[in-house]
Each structure stands twice: as structure tokens, then as C-alpha cells.
């Protein structure tokens, strides 16, 4: 009782603080407050030469650019859609719309020559610090506070809401914090309760692929998602972190036992359930970039086991394709069959991914486990597999049970399917909703859900047409911790009751006309509306959601939002750290977020000669 009374007092006191303590951080390159080249040079020395001028990824392809180089341009175009390639440079983002600010960008033409187009920074920062130590972070925090410059923190650049870039800011990149350790026995910092065995320790910049491979050498697996280019310890590991192992072990934040962080005051801290417990709680589910800058993530790892899977892909036969998707018996049959089985599958720790369109069906059902998980998978899916394999209106392209030696092998083999809406080098929008188990409680409630999904698909087709609708995917992710009670995390409590995440993902390439891109975005949003309308609880995973979500405080964070804001104000009263629709969000009218709106203010880069002199 004392704990809760103290927490209430803290929350009330902090929320009552005058927001006048928040600093504006609105100095821009064109203003007198912006640091002189001499000040940048001094700062560069304090970070051991790790301050760099941003070079946009596409700049070698622009004849008017100082970086123009035909050979380098060919390499950019060849690897443009590779997530691992894009994350190697600060000058790009995973999804291209977050590189642009209005009409300002540096997209290389993949088909036609650039002509008179120009390369500009868009919403990328003019300068960034490639941090390699906590001291680099402390120095950067001091510099932005001294000069009133907005700071943006970026790891891999994999962020569907664009929170890794902000025009006219200084960027802090944590991608080079690449340390990895395995500790069979772990002693926490001044916290015996957090001691344990089989603990992984990774730097903030470690990607999923790097972590998979490293811990596999120790016979272990991490509870990661399916995209190899995601940073484990960044937004993924601080917002929740769902994936194929979540029905077995829970979310990534459930594994966390301790963090090393630098708070906005520049102090290095090791936090856990005993030391700065409120901050540790907030960073276990409340999102990245809001409370402190993480440098090291310590978490439980698990024995690597075989993974059994059922992969199926089929086209709907032409005679069964209906003019109105709501009348599609094939889609209704298949989605209903999956939904009817899902509670039992989830209870038995199955996970998976399903994809639907007006003309085809694709799914991957997954069961990890020691011994022979294939026997159990076949038992659980027998009736469903018989039904789907013999459906008269499906033209089957692939239908196979397969056992993988470990999760890493499964992720590699099924990378295209698992990361279907990832879209590296493309623009992507991912409206989504979390669908809780009560929606699967009866045949009637399942029928309501399936009907809403079909109504939404039809709305998308009506908006964009059948051909363009091929750029919108309708997906269910069965990768949630329904079998794991909350472990004192700050994730939206709804997540513990989720059976499906439903996503209507729209994707495009930069060369498509703005009108077409707007149409795709509208179609993806239209498709989600009927599903939202039938759900009693409105919730979405904050990492995979519509950046224009209106009631985001409730939808992303639920009842934890007010406490998260209180922790934010306690540890960052000046709001040095801020990000789009995160706790403590400054609002859409703050200059930091102009690129999201109708009056964008792109990065106002200084002349090239300034960039060449950073190391003097």
C-alpha cells in the first residue's frame, strides 16, 4: 500500500509541474543561435572525431551533387531495397518517406534519369554523432542543451512512425554500440532480486541478425521479431517486442533484467527493479527515445530448439473471385477457419503470420519446441490442413510442413513471408489494431470479425481499384504474449490478451506520383475502419501503427500513459528527448514535427565548405 501511495504522490506532483520548464530547442541552421564552425569543431573533438556531415544515400546519383559518382550510384540502386545496406549509413531510413520533408528529399530515380531534380537533406539532420561510448552521448546532450538544438536519436532507422529523423536537429546514432556477451551467471547492479542465469548483454546498435547468430553459437535464442535489420535494444526492445516466440516466452521486454542508460542530465546509470525502478519500468514497454538513451540491454535468453512450420500459398481460382470482396466465400471460409482454430493454437504456443488479398492467400503457422514439435504441429493443424488442402476454389502454389533446426534457420528461410510489410527502400504505412481473445469466443463473434475484415478489403478495392490494391496487404500476426502474465512492464495491458494483430499495410516506391501514394494510404486506412468499428477495445502496437492515429495516448499506451508521462517529466523535465506521439510528445505544431504537416520546414543545410572543416 505504501508503494502505491508514494507512486500516486509522485505522479500527482510531477503532472502538476509547470510546462514552462520545457525548453524549446528550436534553433535552426539559418539563425544566429546556430553554432559557428569553430564551435562544431570543438564539439567534434569532445566526441573524438565522431561528428559527421550527413551524406544522403541517393546523392551519388545526382549530377548536381558534390558526391555524384556513376559507379557509386549503381551500387546504391542495386542495394536500394536492402535493409542491411540502408542501415549502414545515416543518410537513409528503412522507409523512404521518413527521409523526405515535403518536396525536399534525395530519392534516386530507379528508372528515369534525374534530370533537373536536386538532392537535399529533407528531414535528415545536417550533422550526426556516431556514438561509440556513453561519454559521446553525454557530450552530445550537453551540446544540444547549450545551443538550444533539437536532438533526435536513431539506431537502425527502422521506424514506421518516422521517429528516427527530424529536420534541423542534431542526430545521435547508436548503431555502432555493437558489443555482445553471454553470461551463464549474472549478477545485477546492487539488486540481488535481478540476479539470474543465461543472460544476454548487447549494445544498443546490435541488430536481430547479429544477435541471432551470436547467441546461436551458445545454443541460445532470443525472443526477437522476424525482421533481421531491426535493432533489438532500440524501439523494439523498449516498446514491447513481439515475434514468433512470444506465445512461448513473452515479449522482448519480459526478458529484460537490467539496462545501462544515459539520462537527459548526462548521467550514466545502471537501472533495474532496484535502482531507478520507475525509469526501468517505463523503458520496459513505454517506447524508446522518451526517458533516457539506452546503451546496453541485458535480458534472458532461452535454449535453442527446433521449429516446426506449415507454409501455404494459393491463388483464388478465377471463377471464385467475386466483384465484391464481402461476397467472397473463399476468403470467408479460410479466415473463419484460421480464426476458429486460433485460441487453441495460441494456447499451445503456436504463432504465425497470415496474408490475404482479393485474389490470394498465404500463411505460415509456427511451433517451436524441444524434441519433435512437428508431431504436435500436425496434430494441432490436421483438420485445418485437410480443409485448406482440399478447398475446391484454391489453386495451391505451395503447401508444406517443414522442420527447421532453430529459429534463426526459420527466419532466414521465411524472411520474405515474415517481413512482408517491411518494405525497405519503399514508403510504408501500417494502420493496425490488436484483436483480443473475446473476439474469438464464439462463432458469432468470429463472424463479426471476418465480416469486418472483408468489408475493409472491399473498401480498399473501391478506393484504389483492384490493380493498385496489390500494393495493400491484409495481414494477421499471431505473435503476442497471451500465455505470459505481465512481468511489471509498461506495455499496454491489452497486449496480454491479444490473439491477433491485424494490419492493413500499404506500400509504394518513391517514383510513384504523389496522387497515387495518397490513394494507397487512403485505401490502407479505409480497410482498417470496419475492424476498428467492431472492436470493444481500441489498441495498437506503438511501433507498428498509423502515424496519424488520433487517440494515440490510449490506443498505444492504455492506462499506463499518465504514469509514463510522470516518469518522463521526472527524468527529462526539459524534454531534451522527444519523439512523435511518444509520452511527453510536444504536439504536432512543434517545429520538430513540421515535416509531418502541411507546412514542412526541411533541413537548412550549411554550405559544403562548413562540412569539410569539421576536423580542423
TAZIHU-V228646 format. One line per field, one symbol per residue. ss: DSSP state (@ for helix, = for strand, . for the rest). phi: phi as a letter, one per 20 degrees, with the letter a starting at -180 (. if undefined). A space follows every 10 residues. Layout:
BEGIN
ss: ???
phi: ???
END
This chain:
BEGIN
ss: .@@@@@@@@@ @@@@@...@@ @......... ......@@@@ @@@@@@.... ===...@@@@ @........@ @@@@@@@@.. ..@@@@.... ....=@@@.. =..=...... .......... ......==== ...@@@@@@@ @@@@@@@... ====...... .........= ===......= ======.... .@@@.===== ===...=@@@ @@@@@@...= =......... =@@@@@@@@. .....@@@@. .@@@@===== ===....=== =.....@@@@ @@@....... .========= .==...==== ======.@@@ ....@@@.@@ @@@@@@@@@@ @@@@@@@... ======...= ========.. ..@@@@@@@@ @@@@@@@@@. ...======= ====..@@@@ @@@.@@@@.. .....===== ======@@@@ ..@@@@@@@@ @@@@@@@@@@ @@@@...@@@ @======... .......... ..@@@@@=== ========.. ...@@@@@@@ @@@@@@@@@@ @@@@...... .......... .@@@@@@@@@ @@@@@@@@@@ @......... .......... @@@@@@.... .......@@@ @@....
phi: .ggfffffff fffffeffff ffefldfdge dfffgfffff fffgffdlme ecefdggeff edgeefegaf ffffffffdg eeffffffcf fbcgdffeee cmeeabeffe cdffmefdec fmdfffcbde fcbgfffgff ffffffdmdf dcdcdenebf dmfebbflcd edddfeedfb ccdfccdffl bgfefaclde ccffefegff fgfffffdmc cdeeedefef ffeegffddr nergeffedn fgffefdacd cdefeneecd dbfddlffff gfedpenemd dadfdbcdbf dcffcfcebc dbbbeffgfe fefdffefff ffffffffff eggfffgemf cqccccbfcb cbbcdcberf ncffgfffff dgfffffffd ffddefebbb ebddfaffff fffdgfffdg efmgmcebcc gbbedefffd fbffffffff ffffffffff fffdnfffff ecddccddcc efedffdmdd fggggfdedc ddcdedcbdg ffggffffff fffffgfegf fgfeefcebb ffecbffege efgffedlfe gffffffgff ebfelfebbf ldgngfofef ggdffedecf cfgefffgff ffdfef
END
